[in-house]
Amino acid sequence: MKIYLACPYSHENEKVREKRVEMATKAAAKLMEDGHQVFSPITHTHPISKYTNKHPCDNDFWMVQDLWILVACNEIYVLCLDGWEFSKGVEEEVKVAYRLNKKITYLKGGKWTKE
């Protein structure tokens, strides 16, 4: 299964962003160990952002980098970290997934639930 792992990232506090990267990376690692092919956009773009002139929370710029991979994935998993329901990025990723008729799975309370 090819999975796109969405989760919130943008926050004014850099420590919150770093924790979100850590949580996404751990979730991606677990999914990979379970036999899935996983793209974690936060895991991929956060370190790259340090070498660009773009702000790491520039949603428009980073969505262009990420969404083309969502097209190639079978489904999207949403890691429901604090603030996920207010995330512009997660909202956009889920909307694209709906338009592409992708299966959407949410991790809430430590359990994956399909929509």
Sequence and secondary structure as in RCSB ss.txt:
>XXXX:A:sequence
MKIYLACPYSHENEKVREKRVEMATKAAAKLMEDGHQVFSPITHTHPISKYTNKHPCDNDFWMVQDLWILVACNE
IYVLCLDGWEFSKGVEEEVKVAYRLNKKITYLKGGKWTKE
>XXXX:A:secstr
 EEEEE     S HHHHHHHHHHHHHHHHHHHHTT EEE HHHHHHHHHTTSSS TT HHHHHHHHHHHHHHSSE
EEEE  TTGGG HHHHHHHHHHHHTT EEEEEETTEEEE 
